[in-house]
Amino acid sequence: MKAMAIRVGIGLVVGGALGYGWYRLVGCSTGTCPLTATPLRAISYGGFMGLLWATLR
């Protein structure tokens, strides 16, 4: 149980960091990109993808 919580936490942090990195590198200058329009959206989307990866792996 504790290992799963650690895996989920790491997945959220790594996913959020990758989402923010994607925002910084690619970003969206027009504001029409739904996933990377703002840093909060990019971090949220990345965290969600990290959460999925951690739980479904």
C-alpha positions in Angstrom: 0.0 0.0 0.0 2.8 2.4 0.9 4.7 1.5 -2.3 1.7 2.4 -4.4 1.3 5.7 -2.7 4.9 6.5 -3.3 4.6 5.4 -7.0 1.5 7.6 -7.5 3.3 10.6 -5.8 6.3 10.2 -8.0 4.1 9.8 -11.1 2.3 13.1 -10.2 5.5 15.0 -9.6 7.3 13.7 -12.7 4.3 14.1 -14.9 3.7 17.7 -13.6 7.4 18.6 -14.2 7.2 17.1 -17.8 4.0 19.1 -18.4 5.6 22.3 -17.3 8.7 21.5 -19.3 6.5 21.0 -22.4 4.9 24.3 -21.7 8.2 26.1 -21.4 9.8 24.4 -24.5 6.8 24.3 -26.9 4.2 26.5 -25.2 1.4 28.2 -27.1 1.7 31.7 -28.3 -1.8 31.9 -29.8 -3.8 30.6 -26.8 -5.6 28.1 -28.9 -3.8 25.1 -27.5 -6.1 23.5 -24.9 -3.4 21.6 -23.1 -0.5 24.0 -23.0 -2.3 27.4 -23.0 -1.3 28.2 -19.4 1.3 26.7 -17.1 -1.4 25.4 -14.7 -3.1 23.5 -17.5 0.2 22.0 -18.7 1.1 20.9 -15.1 -2.4 19.5 -14.5 -2.4 17.5 -17.8 1.2 16.3 -17.1 0.3 15.3 -13.6 -2.8 13.4 -14.8 -0.8 11.6 -17.4 1.8 10.7 -14.8 -0.9 9.5 -12.5 -2.3 7.2 -15.2 1.2 5.9 -16.1 1.9 5.2 -12.4 -1.4 3.3 -11.7 -1.7 1.4 -15.0 1.8 0.3 -15.2 
